[in-house]
Amino acid sequence: MRRVTTALAVGLAGVLGLAACSSGGSSSKDAAKKILEKNGVKVKDNGNSFEFKDKNGSNSLSLGGSTELPKDFPKGDVPLPKGDVVLAATSTSNGKKTYSVTIGTGSDTNAAAEDYQKTLKDAGYKIDNQFSLGGGSSGFSAYTATGTKWDVNVIGANDVGSHKGGLVITVTPHDTSNDTTSTSAGS
């Protein structure tokens, strides 16, 4: 049941966002907002952006023109690339927060992904699972950056036929159960 409610809330949040972007969509926007609030989702309309929170306040989604990072985003541990935050979301599972941030690059996303990869390496992250396809206006790239406190998954894609694009960055607590350490019993 929780998955259905979550899917409904995400779908309605999308409707609310689309209604806000279209002309004459205020009745659709109001109807979507009422349904979300009836299902325990708090909706804050900031004019050109929206913020959605579950009834506990532990899961949130922010989207629109003036989206900001969540206040508790680990900025000191996870550097972000240059660009505007166009979507920010948090979720909590077993007391651990996960952050998802979409950064509008406004340029060749492959180049932005490479620049961000260098930034992560300089901050001490190890880059794994790299994949890229194409370049220029049809590029796609993805990789994982593993750190000591946080792991960062990055997906970058351009809009078809343009150099506008974005990086979708998911930040999760580092899972130490996957770490391998070697010990030796003397020589």
Secondary structure, DSSP 8 states (H G I E B T S, - for coil): -HHHHHHHHHHHHHHHHHHHHSTT-HHHHHHHHHHHHHTT-EEEE-SSEEEEE-TTSSSEEEEETT----TT--TTTS---SSEEEEEEEEEETTEEEEEEEEE--S-HHHHHHHHHHHHHHTT-EEEEEEEE--GGG-EEEEEEE-SSEEEEEEEEE-TTSS-EEEEEEEEE--GGG---------
